Amino acid sequence: MIFRQFASLPRQSVTTYVGRILPKLRHCIESQGRRIQGVANPPRPLRSESYPDGLQGLSEREEERVREANMSYEAMVELLLILIGFGIAVSVENPLNSLFWMTSFMVRLFNRYPGHFTILQHCMHGGTRDKKSKFWSHNPRKPDENFLASLGLLCDQSHQHESWKPRWTDGKLFFPTVAEAAYPHVLCQRMASLCLDEAKARGVSSCETLQEQLSLDFGTGKRNLFAAQSRGNKLKQILGEYGGTVQAFRIPQAVGERPFRKVP
């Protein structure tokens, strides 16, 4: 019941290159103009705070890149408005310092649905770096309630962070933010839990048996039931794989000991 939208500015934009690729060195690049080892000719900005929809005087190729990105943002906003009209909770995520939040398309969305903003750092959700992400969300069912509020955790300085410094790997310059594009596992679990809570609040529950699943959409099981047995998890099993199951938990007695041993 929740639709999520991820958006990013073109690769050769100040937001992606500075705000995401080199978030810790933004002040050095923009204010002090220092060169970064391994980056001989960094791409020039295509946007600015004064012109978030695109700078003037861009080359034909640069204008095309900005135009294509803006078209995707406009389409995203149109889709969000449709989903909100259906009563579906939505959210949008981008880096905290991204110029994406200042584009005319997002301003148009905020003017119509102010929603709620949530800022979090990934290190508080299982991440190894203090990356900051910003979420905008709106729940038509409870517009005054920020359903992502529980995720708004900032670093409590109780742990160490991995470095943002670019490093050479196999002859190539590696930027840590490439790996940071993926959400930490803990953050994914917490977001999934919020989605489940919203689904339950709307009276939606998962199917426990194949009969329940087919009663909702018999078409999904035609091929699997009458042609080939499904090997995936799309359909519930016709018969249980085992006559019964037993859940057990055992704490390893020593570091490195396997929690379970093979039973003969």
SERO-4910 file (N, C-alpha, C, O; in steps of 0.05 Angstrom, whole numbers):
BEGIN
 pado doro    nc1    nc2    nc3   cac1   cac2   cac3    cc1    cc2    cc3    oc1    oc2    oc3
  Met    A     16    -24      0      0      0      0     17     25      0      7     48     -1
  Ile    A     43     22      1     61     45      1     78     44    -24     91     24    -30
  Phe    A     78     66    -39     94     68    -63    118     85    -56    116    107    -46
  Arg    A    142     75    -63    166     90    -57    179     98    -84    179     82   -103
  Gln    A    190    122    -85    203    132   -109    231    141   -102    235    157    -84
  Phe    A    251    131   -117    278    140   -114    286    157   -138    280    150   -161
  Ala    A    298    179   -134    306    196   -156    333    208   -151    341    213   -128
  Ser    A    348    212   -173    374    225   -171    378    242   -196    367    237   -217
  Leu    A    395    262   -192    400    280   -214    420    267   -233    432    247   -226
  Pro    A    425    279   -257    443    266   -276    471    262   -264    479    276   -246
  Arg    A    485    242   -275    511    235   -264    530    259   -264    546    262   -245
  Gln    A    529    275   -285    547    298   -287    533    323   -276    533    343   -290
  Ser    A    523    322   -252    511    345   -239    525    350   -213    538    332   -202
  Val    A    523    374   -203    536    381   -178    526    365   -155    540    358   -136
  Thr    A    500    357   -156    488    342   -134    500    314   -133    508    305   -112
  Thr    A    500    300   -155    510    273   -156    540    272   -151    549    256   -135
  Tyr    A    554    289   -164    583    288   -162    594    298   -135    612    286   -124
  Val    A    582    319   -125    592    331   -100    575    321    -77    586    312    -57
  Gly    A    549    324    -79    532    317    -56    531    287    -50    527    280    -27
  Arg    A    535    270    -70    533    242    -65    561    229    -68    569    214    -50
  Ile    A    575    234    -89    600    221    -93    621    231    -74    637    215    -63
  Leu    A    621    257    -68    641    268    -50    628    285    -29    634    309    -27
  Pro    A    611    274    -13    596    291      7    615    304     27    609    326     36
  Lys    A    636    291     35    653    303     55    672    324     44    683    340     59
  Leu    A    675    326     17    694    345      5    679    367     -9    692    382    -25
  Arg    A    654    370     -4    638    390    -19    649    418    -13    653    433    -32
  His    A    654    425     11    664    452     18    692    456      5    697    478     -5
  Cys    A    708    436      4    735    439     -8    732    445    -38    747    461    -49
  Ile    A    714    431    -51    712    434    -80    699    461    -87    709    475   -105
  Glu    A    677    468    -74    662    492    -82    674    517    -71    674    538    -85
  Ser    A    684    517    -46    693    541    -34    723    545    -36    732    568    -42
  Gln    A    738    524    -33    767    527    -33    780    519    -60    803    526    -65
  Gly    A    765    505    -76    775    499   -103    798    480   -103    814    480   -122
  Arg    A    801    463    -83    824    444    -82    819    421   -102    797    413   -107
  Arg    A    841    412   -113    840    389   -131    840    364   -115    853    362    -93
  Ile    A    826    343   -125    825    318   -111    843    298   -126    841    295   -150
  Gln    A    860    284   -112    878    265   -124    862    244   -139    844    231   -128
  Gly    A    869    240   -164    856    220   -180    833    230   -197    823    216   -214
  Val    A    825    255   -192    803    267   -208    815    291   -223    815    313   -212
  Ala    A    824    286   -247    838    307   -262    818    327   -274    823    351   -272
  Asn    A    796    318   -286    777    337   -298    749    330   -289    734    318   -304
  Pro    A    742    339   -265    715    333   -255    694    348   -273    699    370   -282
  Pro    A    671    335   -277    650    348   -294    640    374   -281    638    376   -256
  Arg    A    633    393   -297    624    419   -287    595    416   -278    580    399   -288
  Pro    A    586    433   -260    558    432   -251    538    437   -273    544    454   -291
  Leu    A    516    424   -272    494    429   -292    471    443   -279    452    452   -292
  Arg    A    471    446   -252    450    459   -237    463    475   -215    486    472   -209
  Ser    A    447    492   -203    456    507   -179    431    513   -162    409    508   -170
  Glu    A    436    525   -139    414    532   -121    396    553   -134    372    554   -130
  Ser    A    409    571   -150    393    592   -164    379    581   -188    358    591   -196
  Tyr    A    390    559   -200    378    547   -224    377    517   -220    392    502   -234
  Pro    A    360    507   -202    358    478   -197    348    462   -220    353    438   -221
  Asp    A    333    474   -238    323    460   -262    343    459   -284    337    447   -305
  Gly    A    366    471   -281    387    471   -301    399    498   -306    384    518   -308
  Leu    A    425    499   -308    439    524   -313    435    534   -341    428    518   -359
  Gln    A    439    560   -346    439    571   -372    466    568   -385    486    566   -371
  Gly    A    466    568   -412    492    566   -426    504    538   -427    528    536   -431
  Leu    A    488    517   -423    498    490   -425    501    482   -454    489    493   -472
  Ser    A    518    462   -458    522    452   -485    497    436   -493    480    430   -476
  Glu    A    495    429   -519    471    414   -528    469    387   -513    447    379   -506
  Arg    A    491    374   -510    491    348   -496    483    352   -467    468    335   -456
  Glu    A    493    372   -454    486    377   -426    457    384   -423    444    375   -404
  Glu    A    447    401   -441    418    408   -440    401    383   -443    380    381   -430
  Glu    A    409    364   -460    394    340   -464    393    323   -439    373    312   -432
  Arg    A    416    321   -425    417    306   -400    399    318   -379    385    303   -365
  Val    A    399    344   -377    382    357   -357    353    354   -365    336    349   -347
  Arg    A    347    357   -390    319    355   -399    308    327   -394    285    324   -384
  Glu    A    324    306   -399    314    279   -394    310    274   -365    290    261   -357
  Ala    A    328    284   -348    324    281   -319    299    296   -310    284    285   -294
  Asn    A    295    320   -320    271    336   -311    245    322   -320    225    324   -306
  Met    A    246    309   -343    222    295   -352    216    272   -333    192    267   -328
  Ser    A    236    258   -323    231    236   -305    220    247   -278    203    234   -266
  Tyr    A    230    270   -269    220    282   -244    191    290   -247    175    286   -229
  Glu    A    185    302   -270    157    311   -275    138    287   -276    116    288   -265
  Ala    A    147    265   -289    131    241   -290    127    229   -263    106    219   -256
  Met    A    148    230   -247    147    219   -220    126    234   -203    110    222   -189
  Val    A    126    261   -205    107    277   -190     78    271   -199     60    268   -183
  Glu    A     75    268   -225     48    261   -236     38    235   -224     15    232   -217
  Leu    A     57    215   -223     50    189   -213     43    190   -183     24    177   -174
  Leu    A     59    206   -168     54    209   -140     26    221   -135     12    212   -117
  Leu    A     19    241   -151     -7    253   -148    -30    233   -153    -51    234   -140
  Ile    A    -26    216   -173    -46    195   -179    -49    176   -155    -71    170   -147
  Leu    A    -26    167   -145    -27    148   -122    -39    160    -98    -55    147    -84
  Ile    A    -33    186    -92    -45    199    -69    -75    201    -73    -90    198    -54
  Gly    A    -84    205    -98   -112    206   -104   -126    180    -98   -150    179    -92
  Phe    A   -111    158   -100   -122    131    -94   -120    125    -64   -128    103    -55
  Gly    A   -109    144    -49   -107    140    -20    -83    123    -12    -83    112     10
  Ile    A    -62    123    -29    -39    107    -23    -17    124    -11    -11    146    -21
  Ala    A     -4    114     10     17    129     23     42    128      5     48    107     -6
  Val    A     56    150      3     80    151    -15    103    165     -1    100    179     19
  Ser    A    127    160    -11    150    173     -1    171    176    -23    172    160    -42
  Val    A    188    196    -21    209    202    -40    235    205    -24    235    217     -3
  Glu    A    257    193    -35    283    195    -21    304    205    -39    305    199    -63
  Asn    A    322    221    -28    345    232    -42    365    241    -20    357    244      3
  Pro    A    391    245    -27    410    255     -7    401    282      4    387    297     -9
  Leu    A    409    287     29    400    311     43    407    336     27    390    354     26
  Asn    A    431    338     16    440    363      3    434    363    -27    444    381    -41
  Ser    A    418    345    -36    412    344    -65    396    368    -75    378    377    -61
  Leu    A    404    379    -98    388    400   -110    361    391   -120    344    407   -128
  Phe    A    358    365   -121    332    353   -129    309    365   -113    288    369   -124
  Trp    A    314    370    -87    292    380    -70    284    408    -78    262    417    -70
  Met    A    301    422    -93    295    450   -100    283    453   -128    276    476   -136
  Thr    A    281    431   -143    271    433   -170    242    442   -170    227    438   -150
  Ser    A    233    454   -191    205    464   -193    185    442   -190    163    446   -181
  Phe    A    192    418   -199    174    395   -198    168    387   -169    145    382   -162
  Met    A    189    386   -152    185    380   -124    172    402   -109    155    397    -91
  Val    A    178    427   -116    165    450   -103    135    449   -109    119    455    -91
  Arg    A    128    442   -133    100    439   -140     86    418   -123     64    422   -114
  Leu    A    100    396   -118     89    375   -102     85    384    -73     65    379    -60
  Phe    A    106    397    -62    105    407    -35     83    428    -30     70    429     -9
  Asn    A     79    444    -51     58    465    -48     30    452    -46     13    463    -33
  Arg    A     27    430    -59      1    417    -59     -2    398    -35    -23    397    -22
  Tyr    A     19    384    -29     19    366     -6     45    370     10     66    359      3
  Pro    A     44    387     30     68    393     46     81    368     57    105    366     59
  Gly    A     65    348     65     75    323     75     94    327     99     91    346    115
  His    A    113    308    101    131    309    124    159    302    114    163    285     96
  Phe    A    179    314    126    207    309    119    220    293    142    216    300    165
  Thr    A    235    273    135    250    257    155    279    255    146    285    247    123
  Ile    A    297    262    164    326    261    158    338    239    176    333    238    200
  Leu    A    354    222    164    366    201    179    395    197    169    403    205    148
  Gln    A    411    184    186    438    176    179    440    146    179    430    132    198
  His    A    452    135    158    452    106    154    467     91    176    461     68    181
  Cys    A    485    104    189    501     90    210    483     83    234    490     65    250
  Met    A    460     95    236    441     89    258    421     67    249    403     60    264
  His    A    425     58    225    407     37    214    423     14    203    415      1    183
  Gly    A    446      8    215    462    -14    206    484     -7    185    499    -25    177
  Gly    A    486     18    176    506     26    157    533     30    170    535     33    194
  Thr    A    554     31    153    581     35    164    591     63    161    612     70    171
  Arg    A    575     80    147    583    108    143    560    127    152    537    118    154
  Asp    A    567    152    157    547    171    168    532    185    146    526    209    148
  Lys    A    525    171    125    510    183    102    483    193    112    469    180    127
  Lys    A    476    217    102    450    229    109    431    227     85    438    235     63
  Ser    A    407    217     91    386    215     70    362    232     80    357    234    104
  Lys    A    348    242     60    324    258     66    300    245     53    301    237     29
  Phe    A    278    242     68    254    230     58    231    250     59    229    265     79
  Trp    A    215    251     38    190    266     40    168    244     38    170    225     23
  Ser    A    148    247     55    126    227     55     99    240     59     97    261     71
  His    A     79    226     50     51    235     54     33    211     55     34    194     37
  Asn    A     17    210     76     -2    188     79    -30    200     78    -39    213     97
  Pro    A    -45    196     56    -72    208     54    -91    198     76   -109    213     83
  Arg    A    -86    175     87   -102    164    109    -99    180    135   -118    184    150
  Lys    A    -74    189    140    -68    205    163    -48    227    155    -24    225    161
  Pro    A    -58    248    141    -40    268    130    -24    284    151     -3    295    145
  Asp    A    -34    285    176    -20    300    197      1    283    211     15    293    229
  Glu    A      3    258    204     22    240    218     45    232    199     41    224    176
  Asn    A     69    234    209     93    227    194     98    197    199    109    190    220
  Phe    A     91    180    180     93    151    185    122    141    183    128    118    188
  Leu    A    141    159    175    169    152    175    185    164    198    209    162    199
  Ala    A    170    176    217    183    191    238    203    173    254    223    183    263
  Ser    A    196    148    258    213    130    274    240    125    261    259    116    274
  Leu    A    243    131    235    268    127    222    287    151    225    311    149    218
  Gly    A    277    173    235    293    198    237    314    197    259    311    211    279
  Leu    A    334    181    255    356    179    275    382    191    264    390    183    242
  Leu    A    394    209    279    419    220    272    441    208    289    436    198    311
  Cys    A    465    208    279    488    195    293    490    204    322    490    228    327
  Asp    A    493    184    340    496    190    368    526    190    377    532    193    400
  Gln    A    544    188    357    573    189    362    583    167    380    603    170    393
  Ser    A    568    145    381    576    122    398    592    101    383    597     80    394
  His    A    598    106    358    611     86    341    630     99    321    629    123    317
  Gln    A    646     83    308    665     92    288    652     91    260    633     75    256
  His    A    661    108    242    651    108    214    673    101    195    696    108    199
  Glu    A    666     87    174    685     82    152    690    108    138    673    126    137
  Ser    A    713    110    126    722    135    112    707    139     86    700    120     72
  Trp    A    703    165     80    691    172     54    713    177     33    707    183     10
  Lys    A    738    176     41    760    183     23    762    163      0    762    139      4
  Pro    A    763    173    -25    766    156    -48    793    141    -46    812    151    -35
  Arg    A    793    116    -57    817    100    -57    821     86    -83    801     81    -98
  Trp    A    845     79    -89    852     64   -113    848     34   -108    859     24    -89
  Thr    A    834     21   -126    830     -8   -125    833    -20   -152    818    -13   -171
  Asp    A    853    -37   -155    858    -50   -181    862    -30   -204    852    -34   -226
  Gly    A    876     -8   -198    882     12   -218    859     31   -224    862     47   -242
  Lys    A    837     30   -208    815     47   -213    808     62   -187    811     52   -165
  Leu    A    799     87   -190    792    103   -167    764     96   -158    745     98   -173
  Phe    A    762     87   -133    736     77   -122    726     98   -103    739    106    -84
  Phe    A    701    106   -107    687    125    -89    668    109    -71    651     95    -82
  Pro    A    671    111    -45    655     96    -26    625     99    -30    610     81    -24
  Thr    A    616    122    -40    588    127    -43    575    109    -64    550    106    -64
  Val    A    591     96    -81    580     76    -99    567     54    -84    544     45    -90
  Ala    A    581     44    -63    570     22    -47    547     33    -29    529     17    -22
  Glu    A    548     58    -21    528     69     -3    501     74    -17    482     81     -4
  Ala    A    500     69    -43    474     73    -57    454     52    -47    430     57    -48
  Ala    A    464     29    -38    446      8    -28    439     14      2    457     22     17
  Tyr    A    415     10      9    406     14     37    418     -8     55    420    -31     47
  Pro    A    426     -1     79    434    -21     99    411    -41    104    388    -34    102
  His    A    418    -65    111    398    -86    115    379    -79    137    355    -83    135
  Val    A    389    -67    159    372    -60    181    352    -39    173    328    -40    181
  Leu    A    360    -19    156    342      1    147    320    -11    130    297     -3    132
  Cys    A    327    -30    113    307    -44     96    287    -58    114    263    -58    108
  Gln    A    296    -71    135    278    -85    153    259    -66    166    235    -71    168
  Arg    A    269    -43    175    252    -24    189    232    -11    170    209     -6    178
  Met    A    240     -6    145    221      5    126    200    -16    118    177     -9    115
  Ala    A    208    -41    116    189    -62    110    169    -65    133    145    -70    128
  Ser    A    178    -61    157    160    -63    180    139    -41    180    116    -45    186
  Leu    A    148    -17    171    129      6    169    108      1    148     85      7    151
  Cys    A    117    -11    126     99    -18    104     79    -38    113     55    -37    107
  Leu    A     88    -58    129     70    -79    139     49    -67    158     26    -74    158
  Asp    A     59    -48    175     40    -35    194     18    -20    179     -5    -21    186
  Glu    A     26     -6    157      7      9    142    -13    -10    128    -36     -4    126
  Ala    A     -3    -32    118    -20    -51    104    -41    -63    124    -64    -65    118
  Lys    A    -31    -69    148    -50    -80    168    -70    -59    176    -94    -66    181
  Ala    A    -62    -34    178    -80    -13    186   -102     -9    165   -124      0    171
  Arg    A    -96    -17    140   -116    -15    119   -131    -41    114   -146    -44     95
  Gly    A   -127    -60    132   -142    -85    131   -131   -105    110   -145   -123    102
  Val    A   -106   -101    103    -93   -119     83    -76   -139     98    -61   -132    115
  Ser    A    -79   -165     90    -63   -186    103    -53   -205     81    -65   -207     60
  Ser    A    -32   -219     87    -21   -238     67    -36   -264     68    -49   -271     87
  Cys    A    -35   -278     45    -49   -304     43    -32   -325     57     -8   -327     54
  Glu    A    -45   -342     73    -31   -363     87    -32   -390     73    -14   -406     77
  Thr    A    -52   -394     56    -55   -419     42    -58   -414     12    -64   -392      3
  Leu    A    -54   -436     -4    -57   -434    -33    -86   -428    -40    -92   -413    -58
  Gln    A   -105   -439    -25   -134   -434    -30   -140   -404    -27   -155   -393    -44
  Glu    A   -130   -391     -6   -134   -363     -3   -122   -347    -26   -134   -328    -35
  Gln    A    -98   -355    -34    -84   -341    -55    -99   -343    -82   -102   -323    -96
  Leu    A   -109   -366    -89   -123   -370   -114   -151   -357   -113   -162   -350   -134
  Ser    A   -162   -354    -90   -189   -341    -88   -187   -312    -96   -207   -300   -104
  Leu    A   -164   -300    -93   -160   -272   -100   -154   -269   -129   -163   -250   -142
  Asp    A   -138   -287   -140   -130   -285   -169   -123   -313   -178   -100   -322   -176
  Phe    A   -142   -327   -189   -138   -354   -198   -118   -355   -222   -105   -376   -226
  Gly    A   -117   -334   -237   -100   -334   -261    -71   -338   -254    -55   -349   -270
  Thr    A    -63   -330   -230    -34   -332   -222    -26   -362   -219     -2   -368   -220
  Gly    A    -46   -379   -215    -38   -407   -210    -45   -426   -233    -39   -450   -230
  Lys    A    -56   -417   -255    -64   -435   -276    -40   -451   -287    -42   -475   -289
  Arg    A    -19   -437   -294      4   -451   -306     17   -469   -286     24   -492   -293
  Asn    A     20   -460   -262     33   -476   -242     18   -500   -233     29   -521   -226
  Leu    A     -9   -498   -232    -25   -520   -223    -31   -541   -244    -33   -565   -238
  Phe    A    -33   -532   -269    -41   -550   -290    -20   -556   -311    -24   -573   -329
  Ala    A      3   -543   -309     24   -548   -329     50   -556   -315     60   -578   -319
  Ala    A     61   -538   -299     87   -544   -287     87   -535   -258     76   -513   -251
  Gln    A     98   -550   -241     99   -543   -212    118   -520   -208    141   -520   -218
  Ser    A    110   -500   -193    127   -477   -188    150   -484   -170    147   -499   -151
  Arg    A    174   -473   -177    197   -477   -161    204   -452   -145    223   -453   -128
  Gly    A    190   -432   -149    195   -407   -134    176   -404   -110    163   -424   -102
  Asn    A    174   -380   -100    157   -374    -77    132   -358    -84    119   -347    -66
  Lys    A    127   -356   -110    104   -340   -118     78   -351   -108     60   -337   -100
  Leu    A     75   -378   -109     51   -391   -100     57   -407    -75     79   -418    -71
  Lys    A     37   -409    -58     39   -427    -35     40   -456    -44     29   -462    -65
  Gln    A     53   -473    -28     55   -501    -36     28   -515    -33     12   -508    -16
  Ile    A     23   -534    -52     -2   -550    -51     -2   -567    -26    -21   -569    -11
  Leu    A     21   -581    -22     25   -597      2     49   -588     17     69   -579      4
  Gly    A     49   -590     43     72   -582     58     96   -600     52     93   -624     47
  Glu    A    120   -588     51    144   -603     45    150   -624     67    162   -645     61
  Tyr    A    143   -618     91    148   -635    114    122   -641    129    103   -625    128
  Gly    A    122   -663    143     98   -669    159     96   -650    183     74   -645    192
  Gly    A    118   -640    192    118   -621    214    145   -608    216    165   -619    206
  Thr    A    147   -586    230    172   -572    234    175   -565    263    156   -561    278
  Val    A    200   -563    272    207   -556    299    227   -533    298    248   -536    285
  Gln    A    222   -512    312    240   -489    313    258   -492    338    248   -499    360
  Ala    A    284   -488    334    303   -491    356    323   -468    356    329   -458    334
  Phe    A    333   -461    379    353   -440    381    375   -449    400    370   -459    421
  Arg    A    400   -445    391    422   -453    407    444   -432    406    451   -423    384
  Ile    A    454   -423    428    476   -403    429    503   -417    427    508   -435    443
  Pro    A    520   -409    408    546   -422    405    562   -419    432    561   -398    445
  Gln    A    577   -439    439    592   -439    463    619   -426    460    631   -417    480
  Ala    A    629   -424    436    655   -412    431    654   -395    406    638   -400    388
  Val    A    672   -376    404    674   -358    381    681   -375    356    700   -390    357
  Gly    A    666   -372    335    671   -387    311    658   -413    309    658   -426    288
  Glu    A    646   -423    331    632   -449    331    606   -447    315    592   -427    317
  Arg    A    601   -466    298    576   -467    283    552   -470    301    553   -488    319
  Pro    A    531   -455    298    508   -456    316    493   -483    315    481   -491    335
  Phe    A    495   -496    292    481   -522    289    500   -542    277    516   -535    260
  Arg    A    497   -567    285    513   -588    274    495   -607    258    472   -610    264
  Lys    A    508   -620    239    493   -638    222    483   -662    238    499   -674    253
  Val    A    458   -668    235    446   -691    250    447   -715    232    437   -714    210
  Pro    A    459   -737    242    461   -761    225    434   -774    220    432   -795    206
***
